[in-house]
Amino acid sequence: MLEPDGSTPRRATISDIAQRAGVSTSAVSYALNDKPGVSPRTREHILAIASELEFAPAAAARMLSQGRTDTVGLILRRDPRFLANESFFMELIAGLEIGLAEQRRGLLLQLAPDRAAESSMYRQWKAAQRVDAVLLVDFERDDPRVELVRRIGLPAVAIGDPSLTGGLTTAWTDDATGIRNAVRHLHGLGHRSVARVAGGPHFAHVHIRDEAFAAECARLELRHRIVHGDFGVTLAERHTHELLDDAESGYTAIVYDSGLTAVTGLKTARARGVHVPLDLSIIGWDDSLLTTVTDPPISVMSYDVVEYGDAAARLLHGLLGGTLPAAHLAGTPTLHERGTTGPVRSA
């Protein structure tokens, strides 16, 4: 539509259509969105003028008028310094993007310093209609977010163990079986004293792995110990030194809760002159390029995290389409044995 002085064309507006048609802007909105409130003849007249003016409503305005944004929210409570090195979230986000792109939805990602800030963001998103739904990660026991999203009416898909997600639509992996299989593998290699360098104990998935690790070690009568960190390098290095200093326990294998901490453990052990895997076997959690380029490459418990994210996106699509909440098992971590696991050295 040209300006009156013939200058640069501008986009036609609903007000332009209303003025030309001699009706209210509300009537134009009803006609354009195929809603009741105008007669068939008036609707036809309005649509003809809209076509003549080459009216093209902004996508955002159209979606808001239909009560949707085609955007999904994800909030991570993670230190940005660690996040860049956490292959799990990078791969999870890649999978989410693949699944959401097929649905023509976008992902809104934000970082929060703590649980209170995260909860506040959900309320803000709901009040401002920023997102159609959210994805919840990093569950805690009795997680308050389950009740929060229900109370404010914000559709949510949980990524975590269904025992923690309060009946929300859930994508999950069987970490308990995975950690038990890791312990059995080490037992089969002759290890009788094993340790676990875990993430933060407030994370429910860490607690699930802790319980399964301790129970399987007890069943197999293995000496064992669990130390908790934060998925970062500094504590992983400190805990590795601490475990290797424990000559009385004589740990010959350590299971780490991430790829980054396993790489740190390998580096720390080698700096002390400990041979991996002849003197110490190491297993990490979640595969990544980082765990394949070390010397030796690190044995890991892993599954297809990209597919995990894609599965969560598909569950979200179903939820928004009216599918009843359910839990979907997206995988069980399996051992990818490389160069950091082996039989106990003979005396």
TORKOL-4160 file (C-alpha; in steps of 0.2 Angstrom, whole numbers, padded with zeros to 4 digits, m for minus):
347
<pt num="1" X="0000" Y="0000" Z="0000"/>
<pt num="2" X="0008" Y="0017" Z="m0006"/>
<pt num="3" X="0009" Y="0032" Z="0006"/>
<pt num="4" X="m0002" Y="0047" Z="0000"/>
<pt num="5" X="0013" Y="0056" Z="m0007"/>
<pt num="6" X="0018" Y="0040" Z="m0017"/>
<pt num="7" X="0033" Y="0037" Z="m0006"/>
<pt num="8" X="0040" Y="0020" Z="0000"/>
<pt num="9" X="0026" Y="0007" Z="0002"/>
<pt num="10" X="0020" Y="0002" Z="0019"/>
<pt num="11" X="0011" Y="m0013" Z="0026"/>
<pt num="12" X="m0008" Y="m0012" Z="0026"/>
<pt num="13" X="m0016" Y="m0013" Z="0043"/>
<pt num="14" X="m0033" Y="m0018" Z="0050"/>
<pt num="15" X="m0037" Y="0000" Z="0052"/>
<pt num="16" X="m0034" Y="0003" Z="0034"/>
<pt num="17" X="m0046" Y="m0011" Z="0029"/>
<pt num="18" X="m0059" Y="m0005" Z="0042"/>
<pt num="19" X="m0058" Y="0013" Z="0035"/>
<pt num="20" X="m0060" Y="0007" Z="0017"/>
<pt num="21" X="m0074" Y="m0006" Z="0021"/>
<pt num="22" X="m0083" Y="0007" Z="0033"/>
<pt num="23" X="m0084" Y="m0005" Z="0047"/>
<pt num="24" X="m0075" Y="m0007" Z="0064"/>
<pt num="25" X="m0058" Y="m0014" Z="0067"/>
<pt num="26" X="m0067" Y="m0028" Z="0077"/>
<pt num="27" X="m0077" Y="m0033" Z="0062"/>
<pt num="28" X="m0061" Y="m0034" Z="0052"/>
<pt num="29" X="m0053" Y="m0045" Z="0065"/>
<pt num="30" X="m0068" Y="m0057" Z="0066"/>
<pt num="31" X="m0068" Y="m0058" Z="0047"/>
<pt num="32" X="m0050" Y="m0061" Z="0045"/>
<pt num="33" X="m0050" Y="m0075" Z="0059"/>
<pt num="34" X="m0066" Y="m0083" Z="0052"/>
<pt num="35" X="m0075" Y="m0080" Z="0069"/>
<pt num="36" X="m0093" Y="m0076" Z="0071"/>
<pt num="37" X="m0099" Y="m0058" Z="0073"/>
<pt num="38" X="m0101" Y="m0052" Z="0055"/>
<pt num="39" X="m0113" Y="m0057" Z="0041"/>
<pt num="40" X="m0107" Y="m0068" Z="0027"/>
<pt num="41" X="m0109" Y="m0053" Z="0015"/>
<pt num="42" X="m0099" Y="m0041" Z="0026"/>
<pt num="43" X="m0086" Y="m0055" Z="0028"/>
<pt num="44" X="m0084" Y="m0057" Z="0009"/>
<pt num="45" X="m0083" Y="m0038" Z="0007"/>
<pt num="46" X="m0069" Y="m0036" Z="0021"/>
<pt num="47" X="m0059" Y="m0051" Z="0013"/>
<pt num="48" X="m0060" Y="m0043" Z="m0004"/>
<pt num="49" X="m0053" Y="m0027" Z="0002"/>
<pt num="50" X="m0040" Y="m0036" Z="0012"/>
<pt num="51" X="m0034" Y="m0045" Z="m0004"/>
<pt num="52" X="m0035" Y="m0028" Z="m0014"/>
<pt num="53" X="m0023" Y="m0020" Z="m0001"/>
<pt num="54" X="m0012" Y="m0036" Z="m0001"/>
<pt num="55" X="m0015" Y="m0037" Z="0018"/>
<pt num="56" X="m0003" Y="m0049" Z="0027"/>
<pt num="57" X="m0005" Y="m0050" Z="0046"/>
<pt num="58" X="0011" Y="m0052" Z="0056"/>
<pt num="59" X="0014" Y="m0070" Z="0061"/>
<pt num="60" X="0016" Y="m0066" Z="0079"/>
<pt num="61" X="m0001" Y="m0056" Z="0079"/>
<pt num="62" X="m0009" Y="m0070" Z="0070"/>
<pt num="63" X="m0003" Y="m0083" Z="0083"/>
<pt num="64" X="m0008" Y="m0073" Z="0098"/>
<pt num="65" X="m0025" Y="m0071" Z="0091"/>
<pt num="66" X="m0026" Y="m0090" Z="0090"/>
<pt num="67" X="m0020" Y="m0091" Z="0108"/>
<pt num="68" X="m0003" Y="m0099" Z="0103"/>
<pt num="69" X="0015" Y="m0093" Z="0101"/>
<pt num="70" X="0023" Y="m0109" Z="0093"/>
<pt num="71" X="0037" Y="m0107" Z="0106"/>
<pt num="72" X="0042" Y="m0119" Z="0119"/>
<pt num="73" X="0052" Y="m0114" Z="0135"/>
<pt num="74" X="0067" Y="m0122" Z="0143"/>
<pt num="75" X="0075" Y="m0115" Z="0159"/>
<pt num="76" X="0092" Y="m0123" Z="0164"/>
<pt num="77" X="0099" Y="m0120" Z="0182"/>
<pt num="78" X="0117" Y="m0122" Z="0177"/>
<pt num="79" X="0132" Y="m0111" Z="0179"/>
<pt num="80" X="0136" Y="m0105" Z="0162"/>
<pt num="81" X="0154" Y="m0109" Z="0164"/>
<pt num="82" X="0150" Y="m0127" Z="0165"/>
<pt num="83" X="0136" Y="m0128" Z="0153"/>
<pt num="84" X="0147" Y="m0125" Z="0138"/>
<pt num="85" X="0156" Y="m0141" Z="0142"/>
<pt num="86" X="0141" Y="m0152" Z="0146"/>
<pt num="87" X="0139" Y="m0162" Z="0131"/>
<pt num="88" X="0122" Y="m0169" Z="0138"/>
<pt num="89" X="0113" Y="m0152" Z="0137"/>
<pt num="90" X="0121" Y="m0148" Z="0120"/>
<pt num="91" X="0115" Y="m0164" Z="0112"/>
<pt num="92" X="0098" Y="m0163" Z="0121"/>
<pt num="93" X="0095" Y="m0146" Z="0114"/>
<pt num="94" X="0100" Y="m0152" Z="0097"/>
<pt num="95" X="0087" Y="m0166" Z="0098"/>
<pt num="96" X="0074" Y="m0154" Z="0104"/>
<pt num="97" X="0078" Y="m0142" Z="0090"/>
<pt num="98" X="0076" Y="m0156" Z="0077"/>
<pt num="99" X="0059" Y="m0161" Z="0084"/>
<pt num="100" X="0052" Y="m0144" Z="0086"/>
<pt num="101" X="0058" Y="m0138" Z="0069"/>
<pt num="102" X="0047" Y="m0152" Z="0061"/>
<pt num="103" X="0032" Y="m0145" Z="0071"/>
<pt num="104" X="0037" Y="m0127" Z="0066"/>
<pt num="105" X="0040" Y="m0122" Z="0084"/>
<pt num="106" X="0054" Y="m0113" Z="0092"/>
<pt num="107" X="0064" Y="m0115" Z="0108"/>
<pt num="108" X="0066" Y="m0101" Z="0121"/>
<pt num="109" X="0081" Y="m0105" Z="0132"/>
<pt num="110" X="0085" Y="m0096" Z="0147"/>
<pt num="111" X="0097" Y="m0099" Z="0162"/>
<pt num="112" X="0092" Y="m0096" Z="0180"/>
<pt num="113" X="0104" Y="m0095" Z="0195"/>
<pt num="114" X="0092" Y="m0104" Z="0207"/>
<pt num="115" X="0075" Y="m0112" Z="0209"/>
<pt num="116" X="0066" Y="m0096" Z="0214"/>
<pt num="117" X="0072" Y="m0087" Z="0199"/>
<pt num="118" X="0067" Y="m0102" Z="0188"/>
<pt num="119" X="0049" Y="m0103" Z="0196"/>
<pt num="120" X="0047" Y="m0084" Z="0193"/>
<pt num="121" X="0051" Y="m0086" Z="0175"/>
<pt num="122" X="0038" Y="m0098" Z="0172"/>
<pt num="123" X="0025" Y="m0087" Z="0180"/>
<pt num="124" X="0031" Y="m0072" Z="0169"/>
<pt num="125" X="0030" Y="m0083" Z="0153"/>
<pt num="126" X="0013" Y="m0088" Z="0157"/>
<pt num="127" X="0007" Y="m0071" Z="0161"/>
<pt num="128" X="0015" Y="m0063" Z="0146"/>
<pt num="129" X="0010" Y="m0078" Z="0135"/>
<pt num="130" X="0028" Y="m0080" Z="0129"/>
<pt num="131" X="0027" Y="m0099" Z="0127"/>
<pt num="132" X="0014" Y="m0113" Z="0123"/>
<pt num="133" X="0023" Y="m0125" Z="0135"/>
<pt num="134" X="0039" Y="m0129" Z="0144"/>
<pt num="135" X="0051" Y="m0143" Z="0146"/>
<pt num="136" X="0057" Y="m0147" Z="0164"/>
<pt num="137" X="0074" Y="m0154" Z="0168"/>
<pt num="138" X="0085" Y="m0158" Z="0183"/>
<pt num="139" X="0071" Y="m0164" Z="0194"/>
<pt num="140" X="0073" Y="m0165" Z="0213"/>
<pt num="141" X="0063" Y="m0176" Z="0225"/>
<pt num="142" X="0046" Y="m0168" Z="0229"/>
<pt num="143" X="0050" Y="m0155" Z="0215"/>
<pt num="144" X="0039" Y="m0140" Z="0217"/>
<pt num="145" X="0038" Y="m0136" Z="0199"/>
<pt num="146" X="0026" Y="m0150" Z="0196"/>
<pt num="147" X="0013" Y="m0141" Z="0206"/>
<pt num="148" X="0017" Y="m0124" Z="0200"/>
<pt num="149" X="0015" Y="m0128" Z="0181"/>
<pt num="150" X="m0002" Y="m0136" Z="0185"/>
<pt num="151" X="m0008" Y="m0122" Z="0196"/>
<pt num="152" X="m0004" Y="m0108" Z="0183"/>
<pt num="153" X="m0010" Y="m0119" Z="0169"/>
<pt num="154" X="0006" Y="m0121" Z="0159"/>
<pt num="155" X="0008" Y="m0137" Z="0149"/>
<pt num="156" X="0024" Y="m0146" Z="0153"/>
<pt num="157" X="0034" Y="m0161" Z="0147"/>
<pt num="158" X="0046" Y="m0168" Z="0160"/>
<pt num="159" X="0063" Y="m0175" Z="0156"/>
<pt num="160" X="0067" Y="m0186" Z="0171"/>
<pt num="161" X="0063" Y="m0202" Z="0180"/>
<pt num="162" X="0043" Y="m0204" Z="0181"/>
<pt num="163" X="0045" Y="m0208" Z="0199"/>
<pt num="164" X="0049" Y="m0189" Z="0201"/>
<pt num="165" X="0038" Y="m0180" Z="0189"/>
<pt num="166" X="0021" Y="m0181" Z="0197"/>
<pt num="167" X="0011" Y="m0189" Z="0182"/>
<pt num="168" X="0017" Y="m0176" Z="0170"/>
<pt num="169" X="0020" Y="m0182" Z="0152"/>
<pt num="170" X="0038" Y="m0188" Z="0154"/>
<pt num="171" X="0053" Y="m0194" Z="0143"/>
<pt num="172" X="0065" Y="m0204" Z="0154"/>
<pt num="173" X="0080" Y="m0215" Z="0153"/>
<pt num="174" X="0083" Y="m0230" Z="0165"/>
<pt num="175" X="0099" Y="m0223" Z="0174"/>
<pt num="176" X="0097" Y="m0236" Z="0188"/>
<pt num="177" X="0099" Y="m0251" Z="0176"/>
<pt num="178" X="0113" Y="m0242" Z="0168"/>
<pt num="179" X="0123" Y="m0239" Z="0184"/>
<pt num="180" X="0120" Y="m0257" Z="0189"/>
<pt num="181" X="0126" Y="m0264" Z="0173"/>
<pt num="182" X="0142" Y="m0253" Z="0175"/>
<pt num="183" X="0145" Y="m0261" Z="0192"/>
<pt num="184" X="0142" Y="m0278" Z="0185"/>
<pt num="185" X="0155" Y="m0275" Z="0171"/>
<pt num="186" X="0168" Y="m0269" Z="0183"/>
<pt num="187" X="0165" Y="m0284" Z="0195"/>
<pt num="188" X="0167" Y="m0296" Z="0180"/>
<pt num="189" X="0184" Y="m0288" Z="0177"/>
<pt num="190" X="0189" Y="m0293" Z="0194"/>
<pt num="191" X="0187" Y="m0276" Z="0203"/>
<pt num="192" X="0182" Y="m0278" Z="0221"/>
<pt num="193" X="0184" Y="m0260" Z="0227"/>
<pt num="194" X="0175" Y="m0246" Z="0217"/>
<pt num="195" X="0170" Y="m0228" Z="0219"/>
<pt num="196" X="0158" Y="m0216" Z="0211"/>
<pt num="197" X="0161" Y="m0197" Z="0209"/>
<pt num="198" X="0144" Y="m0191" Z="0207"/>
<pt num="199" X="0135" Y="m0174" Z="0203"/>
<pt num="200" X="0126" Y="m0164" Z="0216"/>
<pt num="201" X="0116" Y="m0174" Z="0228"/>
<pt num="202" X="0101" Y="m0162" Z="0226"/>
<pt num="203" X="0098" Y="m0169" Z="0209"/>
<pt num="204" X="0086" Y="m0183" Z="0209"/>
<pt num="205" X="0094" Y="m0192" Z="0195"/>
<pt num="206" X="0110" Y="m0192" Z="0205"/>
<pt num="207" X="0101" Y="m0199" Z="0220"/>
<pt num="208" X="0094" Y="m0213" Z="0209"/>
<pt num="209" X="0111" Y="m0218" Z="0202"/>
<pt num="210" X="0118" Y="m0217" Z="0220"/>
<pt num="211" X="0105" Y="m0229" Z="0227"/>
<pt num="212" X="0107" Y="m0241" Z="0212"/>
<pt num="213" X="0126" Y="m0241" Z="0213"/>
<pt num="214" X="0126" Y="m0244" Z="0232"/>
<pt num="215" X="0113" Y="m0258" Z="0231"/>
<pt num="216" X="0123" Y="m0267" Z="0217"/>
<pt num="217" X="0139" Y="m0265" Z="0226"/>
<pt num="218" X="0132" Y="m0272" Z="0241"/>
<pt num="219" X="0124" Y="m0287" Z="0232"/>
<pt num="220" X="0141" Y="m0291" Z="0224"/>
<pt num="221" X="0150" Y="m0288" Z="0241"/>
<pt num="222" X="0161" Y="m0274" Z="0234"/>
<pt num="223" X="0169" Y="m0261" Z="0244"/>
<pt num="224" X="0162" Y="m0245" Z="0238"/>
<pt num="225" X="0161" Y="m0226" Z="0241"/>
<pt num="226" X="0151" Y="m0211" Z="0234"/>
<pt num="227" X="0158" Y="m0193" Z="0234"/>
<pt num="228" X="0147" Y="m0179" Z="0227"/>
<pt num="229" X="0153" Y="m0164" Z="0217"/>
<pt num="230" X="0145" Y="m0152" Z="0205"/>
<pt num="231" X="0149" Y="m0159" Z="0187"/>
<pt num="232" X="0164" Y="m0147" Z="0187"/>
<pt num="233" X="0182" Y="m0149" Z="0185"/>
<pt num="234" X="0189" Y="m0143" Z="0202"/>
<pt num="235" X="0179" Y="m0155" Z="0213"/>
<pt num="236" X="0181" Y="m0169" Z="0201"/>
<pt num="237" X="0200" Y="m0167" Z="0203"/>
<pt num="238" X="0199" Y="m0165" Z="0221"/>
<pt num="239" X="0189" Y="m0181" Z="0224"/>
<pt num="240" X="0200" Y="m0191" Z="0212"/>
<pt num="241" X="0215" Y="m0187" Z="0223"/>
<pt num="242" X="0205" Y="m0191" Z="0239"/>
<pt num="243" X="0200" Y="m0208" Z="0232"/>
<pt num="244" X="0218" Y="m0212" Z="0226"/>
<pt num="245" X="0225" Y="m0207" Z="0242"/>
<pt num="246" X="0214" Y="m0220" Z="0251"/>
<pt num="247" X="0227" Y="m0234" Z="0252"/>
<pt num="248" X="0217" Y="m0244" Z="0264"/>
<pt num="249" X="0202" Y="m0245" Z="0252"/>
<pt num="250" X="0213" Y="m0247" Z="0237"/>
<pt num="251" X="0200" Y="m0242" Z="0224"/>
<pt num="252" X="0204" Y="m0250" Z="0207"/>
<pt num="253" X="0189" Y="m0242" Z="0198"/>
<pt num="254" X="0180" Y="m0226" Z="0198"/>
<pt num="255" X="0163" Y="m0222" Z="0189"/>
<pt num="256" X="0161" Y="m0203" Z="0185"/>
<pt num="257" X="0144" Y="m0194" Z="0183"/>
<pt num="258" X="0149" Y="m0185" Z="0167"/>
<pt num="259" X="0161" Y="m0186" Z="0152"/>
<pt num="260" X="0170" Y="m0170" Z="0158"/>
<pt num="261" X="0173" Y="m0176" Z="0176"/>
<pt num="262" X="0179" Y="m0193" Z="0169"/>
<pt num="263" X="0191" Y="m0184" Z="0158"/>
<pt num="264" X="0197" Y="m0174" Z="0173"/>
<pt num="265" X="0199" Y="m0190" Z="0183"/>
<pt num="266" X="0209" Y="m0198" Z="0169"/>
<pt num="267" X="0221" Y="m0183" Z="0168"/>
<pt num="268" X="0222" Y="m0182" Z="0187"/>
<pt num="269" X="0227" Y="m0201" Z="0189"/>
<pt num="270" X="0240" Y="m0200" Z="0175"/>
<pt num="271" X="0248" Y="m0185" Z="0183"/>
<pt num="272" X="0250" Y="m0195" Z="0198"/>
<pt num="273" X="0258" Y="m0209" Z="0188"/>
<pt num="274" X="0243" Y="m0221" Z="0190"/>
<pt num="275" X="0241" Y="m0231" Z="0174"/>
<pt num="276" X="0224" Y="m0232" Z="0166"/>
<pt num="277" X="0218" Y="m0245" Z="0164"/>
<pt num="278" X="0231" Y="m0257" Z="0172"/>
<pt num="279" X="0230" Y="m0249" Z="0189"/>
<pt num="280" X="0214" Y="m0239" Z="0188"/>
<pt num="281" X="0198" Y="m0242" Z="0177"/>
<pt num="282" X="0187" Y="m0227" Z="0173"/>
<pt num="283" X="0170" Y="m0226" Z="0167"/>
<pt num="284" X="0161" Y="m0209" Z="0162"/>
<pt num="285" X="0143" Y="m0205" Z="0159"/>
<pt num="286" X="0136" Y="m0198" Z="0143"/>
<pt num="287" X="0147" Y="m0199" Z="0127"/>
<pt num="288" X="0154" Y="m0184" Z="0118"/>
<pt num="289" X="0169" Y="m0180" Z="0107"/>
<pt num="290" X="0178" Y="m0175" Z="0123"/>
<pt num="291" X="0178" Y="m0193" Z="0129"/>
<pt num="292" X="0184" Y="m0200" Z="0112"/>
<pt num="293" X="0200" Y="m0189" Z="0110"/>
<pt num="294" X="0209" Y="m0193" Z="0126"/>
<pt num="295" X="0223" Y="m0205" Z="0128"/>
<pt num="296" X="0216" Y="m0218" Z="0130"/>
<pt num="297" X="0198" Y="m0214" Z="0125"/>
<pt num="298" X="0186" Y="m0216" Z="0139"/>
<pt num="299" X="0174" Y="m0230" Z="0142"/>
<pt num="300" X="0156" Y="m0222" Z="0145"/>
<pt num="301" X="0139" Y="m0227" Z="0149"/>
<pt num="302" X="0128" Y="m0218" Z="0136"/>
<pt num="303" X="0112" Y="m0218" Z="0125"/>
<pt num="304" X="0107" Y="m0207" Z="0111"/>
<pt num="305" X="0104" Y="m0190" Z="0119"/>
<pt num="306" X="0099" Y="m0182" Z="0103"/>
<pt num="307" X="0085" Y="m0195" Z="0100"/>
<pt num="308" X="0080" Y="m0192" Z="0119"/>
<pt num="309" X="0077" Y="m0173" Z="0115"/>
<pt num="310" X="0068" Y="m0177" Z="0099"/>
<pt num="311" X="0057" Y="m0189" Z="0109"/>
<pt num="312" X="0053" Y="m0176" Z="0121"/>
<pt num="313" X="0048" Y="m0164" Z="0107"/>
<pt num="314" X="0037" Y="m0177" Z="0100"/>
<pt num="315" X="0029" Y="m0180" Z="0117"/>
<pt num="316" X="0026" Y="m0161" Z="0119"/>
<pt num="317" X="0017" Y="m0161" Z="0101"/>
<pt num="318" X="0006" Y="m0174" Z="0107"/>
<pt num="319" X="0002" Y="m0166" Z="0124"/>
<pt num="320" X="m0003" Y="m0149" Z="0115"/>
<pt num="321" X="m0013" Y="m0160" Z="0103"/>
<pt num="322" X="m0023" Y="m0167" Z="0117"/>
<pt num="323" X="m0014" Y="m0184" Z="0121"/>
<pt num="324" X="m0016" Y="m0189" Z="0139"/>
<pt num="325" X="0000" Y="m0188" Z="0150"/>
<pt num="326" X="0011" Y="m0204" Z="0150"/>
<pt num="327" X="0029" Y="m0209" Z="0153"/>
<pt num="328" X="0040" Y="m0214" Z="0138"/>
<pt num="329" X="0056" Y="m0224" Z="0140"/>
<pt num="330" X="0068" Y="m0216" Z="0128"/>
<pt num="331" X="0083" Y="m0227" Z="0132"/>
<pt num="332" X="0094" Y="m0237" Z="0144"/>
<pt num="333" X="0112" Y="m0231" Z="0146"/>
<pt num="334" X="0124" Y="m0245" Z="0139"/>
<pt num="335" X="0143" Y="m0247" Z="0141"/>
<pt num="336" X="0153" Y="m0241" Z="0126"/>
<pt num="337" X="0170" Y="m0249" Z="0131"/>
<pt num="338" X="0185" Y="m0241" Z="0126"/>
<pt num="339" X="0203" Y="m0239" Z="0133"/>
<pt num="340" X="0200" Y="m0235" Z="0151"/>
<pt num="341" X="0193" Y="m0251" Z="0158"/>
<pt num="342" X="0202" Y="m0267" Z="0160"/>
<pt num="343" X="0205" Y="m0282" Z="0172"/>
<pt num="344" X="0213" Y="m0279" Z="0188"/>
<pt num="345" X="0232" Y="m0280" Z="0187"/>
<pt num="346" X="0238" Y="m0296" Z="0194"/>
<pt num="347" X="0248" Y="m0295" Z="0210"/>
